[in-house]
Amino acid sequence: MSSSKATLEKIVSLCKRRGFVYQSGEIYSGLNGVYDFGPLGALLKHNIKNKWLTCMMSFAEEVVLVDGSLLGSADVWKASGHLDNFSDPMVDCLQCKKRYRADDVDLEKNCPHCGNKNWTSVRQFNLMFKTELGAMADATSVAYLRPETAQAIFINFKNVMSSYRVKVPFGIAQIGKAFRNEITPKQFLFRMREFEQMEMEFFCKGEDADRFFELWVERRKQFFMQLGLTPERIRLRPHASDELAHYSKACIDVEYDFPFGWKELEGIANRADFDLTQHGKHAGKDLGVFDDATKSSYVPHVVECSVGVDRLFLTLLFDAYDEDEVDGETRTVLRLHPAIAPFTAAIMPLSSKISEQAEKIFLHLKTKGYRVQFDDGGSIGKRYRRQDEIGTPVCFTYDFDSETDGKVTVRNRDTMQQERVAIDGIEDYLKNLLAKN
Ligand code: GAP
């Protein structure tokens, strides 16, 4: 399905050329580690989020959705441990003033930038963006942009339980922005300063946490398979005890084999009762749940599934990118899953003389909610290449025979095979395509 022809440079170039991703503030000098998504990128992102949420809500256990604020008071981040622990080790080269994450460079060796060996000592750098609310700057006005979406879920746990009829075990999901002042943002969308996360915190009794942890690991692996990622490029890596985050009892990373090595795509963690206990303590509130069976209160444990939208976006592009040879020329193709591809189909008139009829089909499908693009510029071959490059699974061409046989030619992106289908059958054709796993 996929190839190893994708390089970071090719993906960055394709993203810019075809309107997936732009450097933020490019017309000035750009903002490092911050990106804007163009028309195709925004659609692809939307489809990824849609698929994640649909999957999260498809299981027997209830998962509800919330949308928390981006700003959080210092109290929240003190309780969560981020104020004290959310930092990376940082080191500077005293010669050229370049700054690095200390674990990204070998301090026994010379600075990779200037070639000198003159390091500062290693200091901890907190990754949260600090700001002030209101016109008066004092200790109470301090707020932070959230470095993860999870905390908005924990601090609303009791609100959700009391306002919405849910019972433990259940999950709270959220999709939204997170901000980290990464010392060295790199590898395009892999490590950004402003990014989006899809997180689900699953609340259960302590004795059930190990079982749910295993269940969610399996479900998350299945999710990536359903997106069409190459199975050999996905692996599960349990964390060693000395690399566990301050809050977690067990953690398994879903890793992907990127061109720059095996890296984390998603983290699945058994956070035990750390979060609700911490917030309960710091806020002076009882975040326990009453158990009707035992007539006693307990603090639920949490299994977390956390994946970056942008990192998954990049993973899907790497995995889908392929090059093959057609008529002596290199064809670039994104073999994206139909449910993820920005457009499901392109509608093309063979000639401008029959454009109106093709446009009618296009408008019909569009108004029915299908993501279709009308493409009438250039030769058919050129149009196919254009659609291949943005991952459109099929193209329907209205030609002169269509006038009499009521059929169009459908051409498949992956096989490049063509067949005739009835114009009346296009909707069913697309439905089947979207339903495919
Ligand atoms: N609530 C747990 C948490 O935030 P994390 O491992 O720090 O855990 C979860 O982040 C996921 O968010 C990662 O697996 C990755 O997909 C994404 N992510 C984290 N930092 C990122 C960054 N700087 N840029 C892009 N995605 C990032």
Residues whose N, C-alpha, C, O or C-beta is under 5 A from the ligand:
A	BS01	GAP	P147 E148 A150 R180 L189 F190 R191 M192 F195 Q197 E264 L265 E266 G267 S306 V307 G308 R311
